[in-house]
Structures are given as structure tokens and as C-alpha cells.
Amino acid sequence: MKILVIGGGNMGKTYARSLLRAHLVNQEDLMILERQEEKAAELRGQELGTIYTGAEACLAVADLIILAVKPQDSAALFASLQTYADPQQVYLSIMAGVTIQSIQAGLGVEKVIRAMPNLPAQIGLGMTSYTASDAVTRIELVLVQNLLNTTGKAIYVDNEHSIDATTAISGSGPAYVLYFMQAMIEAATEMGFNESQAELLVAQTFRGAVELQMKNDLTCTEWIQRVSSKGGTTEAAMHTFRATSVFDDIKRGAHAALERAVQLGKN
């Protein structure tokens, strides 16, 4: 099977490296299409398969095409690919907000899988949800699931609304977590720790809390209750968070991300 990754940015390179590392494809059967000559030249030195700058030389021979470009570039992308697209090819899109129907119409194809990964896919700890058009066969879907699992964990969802919701939760989610971490790091430095100490304190605290939650059956609320002693330090912090509506603000932020994902699809 020949696989073509369109887009030589971070996610495009992540998928290329993950596919090669998992031996799902070899160098000879992996291609990357990167239109910017400077980026293409850089990619050629990274042993990521064959690098192209034009679709005419690579699209027609690919069995699976991964669309890893910015959603705002989708219209121009479709226009440049449509002449060479084959209805029997499978297209896997990670473009936020761009619907399966838009991809089908833009390329004149039927077999489309839409997925939403996140940044930790770069280190094999990604979270991806995906769904597919009816034309995609079970065998093709299993193949793509295996591909997505090379970057972390993947779940199949029944409808595209869940893909937009994934964009708002796990897609944008790492930024929410890092935002909270940065606030804690700054608080730590204000308390007298140097930058290195503050970063270690916060990073290990987050890592430990996540592992604790994942390896036990207690809910987040139950863990908070266990940590919070009546009249203690944790309770004082939680009281402040509740008084300033931090919990609701986080939810509002996630809903704003969802609205933007839907808007991108309409545009």
C-alpha cells in the first residue's frame, strides 16, 4: 500500500514518522507532498519517504491520502488535487472543522475518514477520534485505526459532531492544561522557587495526578475530596477557584472552541 501525506508540517511529519516506526509502510511506499520548496528540501534530508512539490507526480499512485493541512487552506487544496483524485482512494483528513461532505464534494471522492488528533501525538501519547463515510469498507477502517494508534490512542465515533467536540476537548485541550500549568509555575516563582524548580514541581504534580486518576476507579471529584481536608490548604484554594468561577470558565472556553470548529466547517 502506498501512502501519501499532504502537508509537511508538524502533524504531517508525525504521521510519517509513526508509520515508519510501526512498520505499517516502508520508505519506498511513503510519500509527502509539500508545496513549499524550502520545506520540501528540508524534508528530503529526514528519511521520510519520497518528497514531492506537485500532486501530479504522486496523488494518482497513492492508495491512502492523509490531508494534514490547515483548514483555511482546504478550498485551494481541493482545487489543486481534484484533477488527479481517484474515487477508489481513501482520504484521511485531520483538518479541523472541514466536513466529510465538503471533502467529498471538493475532491469528487466517496471514501473519506475524518479524524481529530492532538499535539501529544508527536510523542506517541496522542488522543484521536475518527469517523467515516459509508463508502469506507471495514478493512479500510481497521487499517486507518491501526495507523492512528501509532500516535497514541484512537476511538471511533458515530457522527461528525463528536469530531468537532473532540477538537474542543482533546484537540485544543493540551493548551488548556499548559495554561493552568503556566499559572501554577508563575505562582511558584512568586513564592520563591526558581524557574527550573517551579517547572519540575508543576510538571511532576500534573504527571502524578493524571496517573493517579487513570490507575484507579475514583472520579476526579472523589480525588479532590480526598485531597481536601476540612479547613486545610487545598480547601482554601478550591474555595477561591469556585468563588471566581474557574470551573465554569474552563467549560465556557471548551464550548467556544467547539463553536469555532463548527464555524470553520461552515466556512
NUTORNU-753154 format. One line per 3 residues: number of its first residue (from 1); their letters; for each residue x negated, y, z negated of C-alpha. Coordinates in steps of 0.5 Angstrom, whole numbers, padded with zeros to 4 digits. Layout:
NUM> a> X/Y/Z ~ ...
***
This chain:
1> mki> 0000/0000/0000 ~ -0003/0007/0002 ~ -0001/0013/-0003
4> lvi> -0001/0020/-0001 ~ -0002/0025/-0007 ~ 0000/0032/-0004
7> ggg> -0003/0037/-0009 ~ -0010/0037/-0011 ~ -0008/0041/-0018
10> nmg> -0009/0038/-0025 ~ -0003/0033/-0024 ~ -0005/0031/-0017
13> kty> -0012/0029/-0020 ~ -0009/0026/-0026 ~ -0005/0021/-0022
16> ars> -0010/0020/-0017 ~ -0015/0018/-0023 ~ -0010/0014/-0027
19> llr> -0008/0010/-0020 ~ -0015/0008/-0019 ~ -0017/0007/-0026
22> ahl> -0011/0002/-0027 ~ -0013/-0001/-0020 ~ -0006/0000/-0017
25> vnq> -0009/0003/-0011 ~ -0017/0003/-0008 ~ -0021/0008/-0006
28> edl> -0019/0006/0002 ~ -0012/0007/0001 ~ -0011/0013/-0003
31> mil> -0011/0020/0000 ~ -0010/0027/-0003 ~ -0007/0033/0001
34> erq> -0010/0039/-0001 ~ -0009/0045/0004 ~ -0014/0050/0001
37> eek> -0020/0048/0004 ~ -0024/0050/-0002 ~ -0021/0046/-0007
40> aae> -0021/0040/-0002 ~ -0028/0041/-0001 ~ -0029/0040/-0009
43> lrg> -0024/0034/-0009 ~ -0029/0031/-0004 ~ -0034/0030/-0009
46> qel> -0030/0027/-0014 ~ -0029/0020/-0011 ~ -0021/0020/-0011
49> gti> -0020/0017/-0004 ~ -0020/0021/0002 ~ -0018/0028/0002
52> ytg> -0014/0032/0008 ~ -0012/0039/0009 ~ -0007/0038/0014
55> aea> -0001/0033/0014 ~ -0001/0031/0021 ~ -0007/0026/0019
58> cla> -0004/0023/0013 ~ 0003/0023/0012 ~ 0005/0018/0017
61> vad> 0001/0013/0015 ~ 0003/0013/0007 ~ 0008/0008/0004
64> lii> 0009/0013/-0002 ~ 0008/0020/-0003 ~ 0007/0024/-0009
67> lav> 0010/0031/-0009 ~ 0005/0035/-0014 ~ 0006/0042/-0012
70> kpq> 0009/0048/-0016 ~ 0017/0048/-0015 ~ 0017/0055/-0012
73> dsa> 0013/0052/-0006 ~ 0018/0047/-0004 ~ 0021/0050/0002
76> alf> 0014/0052/0005 ~ 0012/0045/0003 ~ 0018/0041/0007
79> asl> 0018/0045/0013 ~ 0010/0043/0014 ~ 0012/0036/0012
82> qty> 0019/0034/0016 ~ 0016/0033/0023 ~ 0011/0027/0020
85> adp> 0016/0024/0015 ~ 0019/0017/0016 ~ 0026/0015/0013
88> qqv> 0023/0009/0010 ~ 0017/0012/0006 ~ 0018/0013/-0002
91> yls> 0018/0020/-0004 ~ 0016/0021/-0012 ~ 0017/0028/-0014
94> ima> 0014/0032/-0020 ~ 0017/0039/-0018 ~ 0021/0042/-0024
97> gvt> 0028/0043/-0022 ~ 0028/0041/-0015 ~ 0033/0036/-0014
100> iqs> 0033/0030/-0010 ~ 0039/0032/-0005 ~ 0034/0038/-0004
103> iqa> 0028/0034/-0002 ~ 0032/0029/0002 ~ 0035/0035/0006
106> glg> 0029/0038/0006 ~ 0025/0032/0009 ~ 0030/0028/0012
109> vek> 0029/0022/0008 ~ 0033/0018/0003 ~ 0028/0014/-0002
112> vir> 0027/0020/-0007 ~ 0025/0019/-0014 ~ 0025/0025/-0019
115> amp> 0020/0025/-0025 ~ 0018/0030/-0030 ~ 0011/0028/-0034
118> nlp> 0008/0033/-0038 ~ 0001/0035/-0040 ~ -0002/0030/-0044
121> aqi> -0001/0025/-0038 ~ -0008/0028/-0037 ~ -0011/0024/-0043
124> glg> -0006/0018/-0042 ~ -0001/0020/-0047 ~ 0004/0023/-0043
127> mts> 0011/0022/-0043 ~ 0015/0022/-0037 ~ 0023/0021/-0035
130> yta> 0025/0019/-0028 ~ 0031/0017/-0024 ~ 0032/0015/-0017
133> sda> 0037/0016/-0011 ~ 0041/0010/-0009 ~ 0037/0008/-0003
136> vtr> 0031/0006/-0007 ~ 0030/-0001/-0008 ~ 0029/-0005/-0015
139> iel> 0022/-0007/-0012 ~ 0020/0000/-0010 ~ 0023/0003/-0017
142> vlv> 0019/-0002/-0021 ~ 0012/0000/-0017 ~ 0013/0007/-0019
145> qnl> 0015/0005/-0026 ~ 0008/0002/-0026 ~ 0005/0008/-0023
148> lnt> 0008/0013/-0028 ~ 0006/0008/-0034 ~ -0001/0009/-0032
151> tgk> -0001/0016/-0035 ~ 0003/0014/-0042 ~ 0010/0012/-0043
154> aiy> 0016/0013/-0038 ~ 0023/0012/-0039 ~ 0029/0011/-0033
157> vdn> 0035/0016/-0034 ~ 0041/0015/-0030 ~ 0042/0022/-0028
160> ehs> 0038/0029/-0026 ~ 0041/0033/-0032 ~ 0037/0029/-0036
163> ida> 0031/0030/-0032 ~ 0032/0038/-0033 ~ 0033/0036/-0040
166> tta> 0026/0033/-0040 ~ 0023/0039/-0037 ~ 0025/0043/-0043
169> isg> 0023/0038/-0048 ~ 0017/0034/-0047 ~ 0015/0038/-0040
172> sgp> 0015/0044/-0044 ~ 0014/0041/-0051 ~ 0007/0041/-0052
175> ayv> 0007/0048/-0051 ~ 0012/0049/-0057 ~ 0007/0044/-0061
178> lyf> 0001/0048/-0060 ~ 0005/0055/-0061 ~ 0006/0052/-0068
181> mqa> -0001/0050/-0069 ~ -0004/0056/-0067 ~ 0001/0060/-0072
184> mie> -0002/0055/-0078 ~ -0009/0056/-0075 ~ -0009/0063/-0076
187> aat> -0005/0062/-0083 ~ -0011/0058/-0085 ~ -0016/0063/-0083
190> emg> -0013/0069/-0086 ~ -0013/0064/-0093 ~ -0021/0064/-0092
193> fne> -0022/0058/-0087 ~ -0027/0059/-0081 ~ -0024/0058/-0074
196> sqa> -0027/0051/-0074 ~ -0025/0048/-0081 ~ -0018/0051/-0079
199> ell> -0017/0048/-0073 ~ -0019/0041/-0076 ~ -0014/0042/-0082
202> vaq> -0009/0043/-0077 ~ -0010/0038/-0071 ~ -0011/0032/-0076
205> tfr> -0005/0034/-0080 ~ -0001/0034/-0074 ~ -0004/0028/-0071
208> gav> -0003/0024/-0078 ~ 0005/0027/-0079 ~ 0006/0024/-0072
211> elq> 0003/0017/-0073 ~ 0007/0017/-0080 ~ 0013/0018/-0076
214> mkn> 0012/0013/-0071 ~ 0010/0008/-0075 ~ 0016/0008/-0080
217> dlt> 0023/0008/-0079 ~ 0025/0014/-0083 ~ 0027/0020/-0080
220> cte> 0024/0027/-0079 ~ 0029/0030/-0084 ~ 0028/0024/-0089
223> wiq> 0020/0025/-0089 ~ 0021/0032/-0090 ~ 0025/0031/-0096
226> rvs> 0019/0026/-0099 ~ 0014/0031/-0098 ~ 0018/0037/-0101
229> skg> 0018/0037/-0109 ~ 0023/0041/-0112 ~ 0020/0048/-0114
232> gtt> 0014/0046/-0110 ~ 0010/0049/-0105 ~ 0013/0045/-0099
235> eaa> 0020/0047/-0101 ~ 0017/0054/-0101 ~ 0015/0054/-0094
238> mht> 0021/0050/-0092 ~ 0026/0056/-0095 ~ 0022/0061/-0091
241> fra> 0023/0057/-0085 ~ 0030/0057/-0086 ~ 0031/0064/-0088
244> tsv> 0028/0066/-0082 ~ 0032/0061/-0077 ~ 0025/0058/-0074
247> fdd> 0029/0051/-0073 ~ 0035/0055/-0069 ~ 0030/0059/-0065
250> ikr> 0026/0053/-0063 ~ 0032/0050/-0061 ~ 0034/0056/-0057
253> gah> 0027/0056/-0054 ~ 0028/0049/-0051 ~ 0035/0051/-0048
256> aal> 0032/0057/-0045 ~ 0027/0052/-0042 ~ 0033/0048/-0039
259> era> 0037/0054/-0036 ~ 0030/0056/-0033 ~ 0029/0049/-0030
262> vql> 0037/0049/-0027 ~ 0035/0055/-0024 ~ 0029/0053/-0021
265> gkn> 0033/0048/-0018 ~ 0038/0052/-0015 ~ 0033/0057/-0012
***
